[in-house]
């Protein structure tokens, strides 16, 4: 999958990994390409590998060869691979022809960034899943005073939930302000 930074690719991969582990009992390995620059871990128990930020391997011949070798091992062991990138494989600077060909042969799709209304709906839905009552005033304040990137907003929502539970307080603007000021539990 590919899309711009605000398309929430990392969150989607992470959610998919959690879902596969919880619902299907699959052994899943989720790593960013930055994590893998040291070495790509191979574990026969993992049936699904999720690699975030493909462009982290592009234009580095040694890294590209290692990734190609890793993909071959996956194929031999009938394991699945899900990769994210900031752009379609065809527009990435992949020097190794076999790797470029292998990646282009994979099914791919583009994730579009959500507009503000859609991001608000995602935040509202996640708050509901967490059992948070998020008033319209609080939601508006969040979008007016914090980073609007969806991944950052969802991470903040998790922190708000933890603080609200720890302090046994409703989610209000003062509670959020105390969290952002570092005054929360």
N, C-alpha and C positions, 0 to 999 in steps of 0.2 A: 504494500500500500504506500501511497505517497501523497504529500500535501504540504502546504506551508506550515510554519511553526505553530500557528494558532489552531490548526486542524485537530489537535488532541490525539495525535497518533500514539504517543507514548501511553496515554491513559487508556486508549482502546486496546493496545497490546497487553497492558497490565491487567485490565478487566477480563480480557479473553483468557489469559493465563490462569487467573483466579477461577474463572468459570469452569474451565476444563479440569482443573484440579478438584474443585468442589463437586461438580455435577457428574463428570465422567471418570473421576479418579485417575486421570492421565498424569503422568510424570512430565512436568513442563519445566523448561529452563528459559528464563527471561533475562536477557542481558542487553546492555547498550553496547554499541561498538567500542566506546571508550573503555568499558570494562574488559572487552575481549582483546584489546591491543597487546596485552601481555601474552595471552594464549587462548585458544578456543577450547573450552572444556568439552570433552567427549565423555558421555556417560550412556551406556547402553540402556539404562533404565528410563531415560527421557525419551518420550515418543514424539514430543513437540518441542521445537526450539524457536524462540522468538528473539530476533535480533533487531534492535532499535538503532536507527541512525546509520544506514548503509554507507552514506557518503564518508563516514569516518574511515572506511577501508579503501576508498577510491584513490587512485594516483600513487599508491604505495605498492610496488611490485611484490615485496615479501608478504605484505598483508593480503594482497589479492590472491597470491598463490595459496596462502594458508586458508583463506575463505573458500577457495575452489576445492581444496582437499577436504575441508569440512563438509561442503555440500555433497561431495562424492560419498563420504562416509554415511551421511544421512540417507542418501539414495540406496546404498547397499543394505542398510538396516531398516528400510521402510519407515523412517522417521519423517515427520513433517517439519517444514520451515516456514515461518512467517517473518517477513522483513518489512521495516519501514524506512522511508527515505524522504528527503525534502523535495525531491523531484522524481519524475518517471525515470526508470532505469536507462532508457534511451538517451536521456540528456545528461546523465552522470558521466564523469570522466573516468571510465573504467578501461585501463590499459590492456588487461589480459583478455584476448579475444574469446577464449573458452568460457571465462567467467561472465563476460558480457552476454554471450549467447545463452548460457545456462539461465542467467537471471531474466533475460528477455522472454525465455520460454515459459517462465512462471506466470501464473495468472496474477494480474495486478489491477488495482483500482485506485482512483483518486478520491481523497477525502477533502471535501470543501470546508472552509472555515464557516462557522456559524455567525449569523448576524447577531446584533445585540439582543433582539427579542428572543431568538432561539437560545442564546447563552443564558438569558434570564430563566427561560423555561427549564433548561437543563439543571441550573442551580436550584430552582424551585423544586423540581422533581427529586433531586438528590437530597435536599433538605427534608423533604417528606419521607424518603426512604430511611433517613437517620432519625426520624421522629421529631424533627425540629419544626416548630411553628415559626415560619419566616413571614413577618408582616410585610406589606408593600413598602412601608417606610424604611424598614431594615434592608430590604432588597435594594431599594433605590440608593440608600446610603452606601451599601457595599459597592455598587457599580460606580458611584460618584467618587468614592474615596480610596479604592483599592485597585490593584492591577486587574484589568478586565480580561486578561488571557484566561481561557477556560480552565486549563490545568492548574494555574495558580489559584483561581477562584475555588475550585473543588478541593484543593489541598487546604485552603483557608477554612472552608466549610467544615472539614474534618477536625481542624484545630478548635474551631468555635464549638463544635459538638462536644469535644473532650472537656473544654473549659466549662461549658454550660452544665455538663454532668458533674464535674468535680466541685463546682461551686453551688450546685443545685439552684441555678438561676435560669430564668427564661432568656432566650436570645434577644437581646436589645442592643441598641446602638452603644450605650455605655459599656456593655459587656465586650462588644467587639473592639471598642476603643481601648479598653484595658488590655485586651489580648495584643493588639497592635503596638501598644506602648510597652509591652513586656511586663505588665503588672499582674497578669493572670497566673493561676496556680501552676 
